[in-house]
Amino acid sequence: MRREMTAELMRRIERSLREFPELSNQTITIGVNRSAALHGSAEARNMTIRVNPRLKGGVTYATIGHELTHLLQKPGLGIVPYGEEQCDIWTLARSDLFLDDRPFYLCSHLWKKKNWPAHANAVRSLCVEAIRVRQTNRQYKVWLEQAIEKLIQG
């Protein structure tokens, strides 16, 4: 990673980590994805994330935030529900910093690089609400997906 770690990427990682106070006492290892096709990956058990600085456009805050959120899932800290869609929901809800790229799992069929910015803030608000809805309705993902579909349809 040392060869690929630019000052800008380090700044992005450090800025992203400030949004995760739960990880402040953890030692987190940052590496490079072996697969050129993956944006990022995480091993929560080892508190390791990997990013792909070789991608056109570089590493987004959204990717870094998503991978850090995986560390909050089991077998990591276990404070965020397990799953890729859940990871997107909690990442988007955490901070508007992570709105710089579309989610890859949550309603992925709806997002293109061009249309995501127009909906990002509203989707973030819906994710925050979905986490509240989850307290009384375990079908919160269905609720959220329907709310996003309704938003997109106008």
Residue pairs with C-beta under 8 A, 6 or more apart in sequence:
1 30
1 31
1 32
4 32
4 53
4 54
5 30
5 53
6 53
8 58
9 51
9 53
9 58
9 59
12 59
12 61
12 64
13 30
13 51
13 64
15 61
15 97
16 61
16 64
16 65
16 68
16 97
16 98
17 23
17 24
17 28
17 68
19 65
19 68
19 94
19 95
19 97
19 98
20 68
20 71
20 72
20 94
22 72
22 77
22 79
23 47
23 68
23 71
23 72
23 77
26 47
26 71
27 47
28 47
28 48
28 49
28 68
28 71
29 46
29 47
29 48
29 49
30 48
30 49
30 50
30 51
31 48
31 49
31 50
31 51
32 50
32 51
32 52
32 53
32 54
33 39
33 40
33 41
33 50
33 51
33 52
34 50
35 52
36 52
36 54
36 55
38 50
38 52
39 51
39 52
39 55
39 59
39 60
39 63
39 104
40 49
40 50
40 51
40 52
40 59
40 63
40 64
40 66
40 67
41 49
41 50
41 67
42 48
42 49
42 50
42 67
42 68
42 70
42 71
43 49
44 70
44 71
44 72
44 73
44 74
44 75
44 76
44 77
45 75
45 76
47 71
47 76
49 64
49 67
49 68
49 70
49 71
50 67
51 59
51 63
51 64
51 67
52 59
52 63
53 59
60 100
60 101
61 97
61 98
61 99
61 100
61 101
62 91
62 98
62 99
62 100
62 101
62 102
62 103
63 101
64 98
65 91
65 94
65 95
65 97
65 98
66 87
66 88
66 91
66 98
66 103
66 104
68 91
69 80
69 87
69 90
69 91
69 94
70 76
70 87
71 77
72 78
72 79
72 80
72 90
73 80
73 81
73 82
73 83
73 86
73 87
74 82
80 86
80 87
80 90
81 90
81 134
84 104
84 105
85 105
85 106
85 141
86 141
87 105
88 103
88 104
88 105
88 106
88 127
89 106
89 127
89 130
89 131
89 141
89 144
90 127
90 131
91 98
91 103
92 98
92 99
92 103
92 106
92 123
92 124
92 127
93 124
93 127
93 128
93 130
93 131
96 120
96 121
96 124
99 117
99 120
99 121
99 124
101 113
101 116
102 108
102 111
102 112
102 113
102 116
102 120
103 111
103 123
106 123
106 127
106 144
106 145
106 148
107 145
107 148
107 149
110 148
110 149
110 152
111 119
119 151
119 152
122 151
123 148
123 151
126 144
126 147
126 148
126 151
127 144
129 144
129 147
130 140
130 141
130 143
130 144
130 147
131 140
133 140
133 143
133 144
134 140
137 143
